[in-house]
């Protein structure tokens, strides 16, 4: 198990890259701070290999 990310204590419950991550309030879903206000949920660093 990994220790919690240090930013969790500052209200960042789901930590991604700097431009796509914002603090969440206690009543929000943990991923509410990712791409806030946009339909995206991932920043695009994850890729799928094709044959």
Secondary structure, 3 states (H helix, E strand, C coil): CCCCCHHHHHCCCCCCCHHHECCCCCCCCHHHHECCCCCCCCCCCCCCCCC
